[in-house]
Structures are given as structure tokens and as C-alpha cells.
Amino acid sequence: MCSRLMRLTLCVGLLTMTSACDRYGSPTEPSPFRPVVNPTPTPTPTPPPLPPTTPAHIPTTMISVGDVIQTSIGPGDPICDPGGWDARAPCKLFLLTAPRNGTLLVILTATPPPPVSGFDFIDILLFDGPSYTGAPLQYSTRSVSAPVVEGRTYAIRINSYPYLLPPPGNLDFELKTEMQVS
């Protein structure tokens, strides 16, 4: 019986000594209580203001039927459709309020610098309403026409593709508007 008691004492002693050691065999001490501290929440950053190339910041020019606009477009102009298929196309934006019901005709004439004639380096889009994103009523490289309603405002967007032009990529153009009464 004594031998069993001795073996039991020896086993308990060995278990006690090994449980007080870490895996490298050195004795460990009781860890002091460390309260769990929640990290300080990181404030959600405020999104930056919209860059000047987003639709909310595109300068617009009000025009009337019969106006003839002569201007230029190039890489320094804003981008009207930064997320769409014209994501690299600088634009000019014109708004026109129809003076009567009828068909609005908008004619675009560009003066290409040589030797790029024949390329589609500028286009025109006519939108139903003052919004100039989404699907246009008409799209072309030279002229567009569509029925309009008296008092309603329409957007005319001119896109340029300066990477198709010799540097610096600027292009002169003329924009004419006419009204055909139906």
C-alpha cells in the first residue's frame, strides 16, 4: 500500500511541477489581470468633394433656337461622363428651352486640324431634359434632331476625343440650332 501511495504522490508531484512550466520548461508565474480594452473607434472619413470632372460640376451655357456658337474644346475641358463609355472625353454642355412644339435640329461643324480629317474626333448628343447622362435622344458626329415640347429644357452635349488629335488636342467647332414646326 505504501508503494501505491508513494507512486501516487510522485505522480501528483510531477504533474504539479510540469503544469507550472511553459513549453520551454521554465516556470511560469500567474498572469496579472489585464482588462479587455475596446479599441477607440476610428471615425469614418468624410468622402472628398466631387472632382470638377463629375456631372454636378460641369459648366453649362444656355442657348436659344437660332443661336450660332463658335468655340473650342480640348483636354482642359471637363469630362461629362467619367464613368461611361466617354470616360476620357472632354465635353461642352449647352441647355436649350424649346420656344414651341416642333423638331429641334442641332448642327455641329468641326474644323479639324490636318491630318485627322475622317476620324470621329467629336460628337453631339441630344438629351430629353436638362440631364446629360444616360441614353440620349439622338447621337451623331454631325447633326441631331428630335421632336421637342414647348417650355421643356433639353441638353446638348459635345464630346471631343483629343487623343485622336495632334497635341495639344484642341478643336474649334460651330454649333447651330434650328426649329422646324410640325
C-alpha positions as CSV (number, residue, x, y, z in Angstrom):
1,M,0.0,0.0,0.0
2,C,2.9,2.3,0.8
3,S,4.3,1.8,-2.6
4,R,1.0,2.8,-4.2
5,L,0.8,5.9,-2.1
6,M,4.3,6.8,-3.0
7,R,3.6,6.3,-6.7
8,L,0.5,8.5,-6.4
9,T,2.4,11.2,-4.5
10,L,5.2,11.1,-7.1
11,C,2.7,11.3,-10.0
12,V,0.9,14.2,-8.3
13,G,4.2,16.0,-7.7
14,L,5.3,15.5,-11.3
15,L,2.0,16.8,-12.6
16,T,2.2,19.8,-10.4
17,M,5.7,20.7,-11.5
18,T,5.0,20.2,-15.2
19,S,1.8,22.2,-15.1
20,A,3.8,25.2,-13.7
21,C,6.2,25.2,-16.6
22,D,5.6,26.6,-20.1
23,R,6.5,24.6,-23.1
24,Y,10.2,25.5,-22.8
25,G,10.4,24.1,-19.3
26,S,10.8,27.4,-17.4
27,P,8.4,28.1,-14.5
28,T,5.6,30.5,-15.1
29,E,4.0,33.0,-12.8
30,P,0.4,33.8,-12.6
31,S,-0.6,36.5,-15.1
32,P,-1.7,39.7,-13.7
33,F,-5.3,40.6,-14.6
34,R,-5.4,42.6,-17.8
35,P,-8.8,44.1,-18.5
36,V,-10.0,43.9,-22.1
37,V,-9.9,47.4,-23.6
38,N,-12.1,48.1,-26.6
39,P,-10.1,50.0,-29.3
40,T,-11.0,53.6,-29.9
41,P,-13.4,53.6,-32.9
42,T,-11.8,55.1,-36.0
43,P,-14.1,57.8,-37.3
44,T,-15.5,57.2,-40.8
45,P,-13.7,59.5,-43.2
46,T,-15.9,62.1,-44.9
47,P,-15.8,61.5,-48.6
48,P,-13.9,64.1,-50.6
49,P,-15.9,66.6,-52.5
50,L,-16.7,65.7,-56.1
51,P,-13.9,66.4,-58.5
52,P,-14.6,69.1,-61.1
53,T,-15.0,66.4,-63.8
54,T,-18.2,65.0,-62.4
55,P,-21.6,65.9,-63.8
56,A,-22.5,68.0,-60.8
57,H,-19.7,70.4,-61.7
58,I,-20.0,70.8,-65.5
59,P,-20.4,74.4,-66.6
60,T,-23.4,74.9,-68.9
61,T,-24.3,77.5,-71.4
62,M,-27.9,78.5,-72.0
63,I,-28.6,78.9,-75.7
64,S,-31.7,79.7,-77.8
65,V,-33.0,78.4,-81.1
66,G,-31.2,80.2,-83.9
67,D,-28.0,80.8,-81.9
68,V,-24.7,80.0,-83.7
69,I,-22.0,79.2,-81.1
70,Q,-18.3,79.2,-82.2
71,T,-16.0,77.9,-79.6
72,S,-13.3,75.3,-79.0
73,I,-13.0,72.1,-76.9
74,G,-9.9,70.3,-75.7
75,P,-8.2,68.4,-72.8
76,G,-8.7,71.3,-70.5
77,D,-12.5,71.0,-70.6
78,P,-14.3,68.8,-68.0
79,I,-15.4,65.2,-68.6
80,C,-19.2,64.8,-68.6
81,D,-19.4,61.1,-68.4
82,P,-16.4,59.9,-66.2
83,G,-18.0,56.5,-65.5
84,G,-19.3,55.8,-69.0
85,W,-18.0,55.0,-72.4
86,D,-16.9,58.6,-72.9
87,A,-14.8,58.5,-69.7
88,R,-11.9,60.2,-71.4
89,A,-13.9,62.7,-73.5
90,P,-13.8,66.4,-72.6
91,C,-17.1,68.0,-73.2
92,K,-19.1,71.2,-73.6
93,L,-22.7,71.4,-72.3
94,F,-25.5,73.6,-73.7
95,L,-29.1,73.8,-72.4
96,L,-31.9,74.9,-74.7
97,T,-35.5,75.5,-73.7
98,A,-37.9,74.9,-76.7
99,P,-39.8,78.0,-77.6
100,R,-42.6,75.9,-79.2
101,N,-43.5,72.4,-80.2
102,G,-41.7,71.1,-83.2
103,T,-38.5,69.4,-84.3
104,L,-35.2,70.7,-83.0
105,L,-32.2,70.4,-85.3
106,V,-28.7,70.8,-83.9
107,I,-25.8,71.0,-86.4
108,L,-22.2,70.5,-85.4
109,T,-19.4,71.6,-87.7
110,A,-15.8,71.0,-86.5
111,T,-12.6,72.4,-88.0
112,P,-10.2,69.5,-87.9
113,P,-6.5,70.3,-87.9
114,P,-4.7,68.2,-90.6
115,P,-4.2,65.3,-91.0
116,V,-7.0,63.9,-88.9
117,S,-10.0,64.5,-91.2
118,G,-12.1,61.4,-91.5
119,F,-11.8,60.4,-87.8
120,D,-14.7,60.7,-85.3
121,F,-12.9,63.1,-83.0
122,I,-16.1,65.0,-81.9
123,D,-19.7,64.0,-81.5
124,I,-23.0,65.5,-80.4
125,L,-25.7,64.1,-78.1
126,L,-29.2,65.5,-77.6
127,F,-30.9,64.6,-74.2
128,D,-34.5,64.9,-73.3
129,G,-34.4,67.2,-70.3
130,P,-31.6,69.0,-68.6
131,S,-29.8,65.8,-67.5
132,Y,-27.0,64.9,-69.9
133,T,-26.2,61.4,-68.7
134,G,-27.9,58.2,-69.6
135,A,-29.3,57.4,-73.1
136,P,-29.6,60.4,-75.4
137,L,-32.5,61.0,-77.8
138,Q,-30.0,61.3,-80.6
139,Y,-26.3,60.8,-81.2
140,S,-24.2,61.7,-84.2
141,T,-20.9,63.2,-85.4
142,R,-22.6,66.0,-87.4
143,S,-26.2,66.7,-86.5
144,V,-29.1,65.5,-84.4
145,S,-32.8,66.2,-84.5
146,A,-35.7,65.3,-82.3
147,P,-39.3,66.3,-81.5
148,V,-39.4,68.9,-78.6
149,V,-42.1,70.2,-76.4
150,E,-42.6,73.9,-75.8
151,G,-41.2,75.1,-72.4
152,R,-39.1,71.9,-71.9
153,T,-35.3,72.2,-71.5
154,Y,-33.0,69.9,-73.5
155,A,-29.3,69.2,-73.0
156,I,-26.9,69.3,-75.9
157,R,-23.5,67.6,-75.1
158,I,-20.5,67.9,-77.3
159,N,-17.7,65.3,-76.7
160,S,-14.2,65.6,-78.0
161,Y,-11.5,62.9,-78.3
162,P,-8.3,64.9,-78.0
163,Y,-6.1,61.7,-78.1
164,L,-7.1,61.4,-81.8
165,L,-5.8,64.9,-82.5
166,P,-2.3,66.2,-82.8
167,P,-1.1,67.8,-79.5
168,P,-2.4,69.8,-77.7
169,G,-5.7,68.2,-78.8
170,N,-7.9,71.3,-79.1
171,L,-10.6,71.6,-81.7
172,D,-12.6,74.5,-82.9
173,F,-16.3,73.9,-83.7
174,E,-19.5,75.7,-84.6
175,L,-22.9,74.7,-83.1
176,K,-26.2,75.9,-84.8
177,T,-29.7,75.3,-83.7
178,E,-32.9,75.5,-85.8
179,M,-36.5,74.8,-85.2
180,Q,-38.9,73.1,-87.6
181,V,-42.5,73.5,-86.8
182,S,-44.5,70.3,-87.3
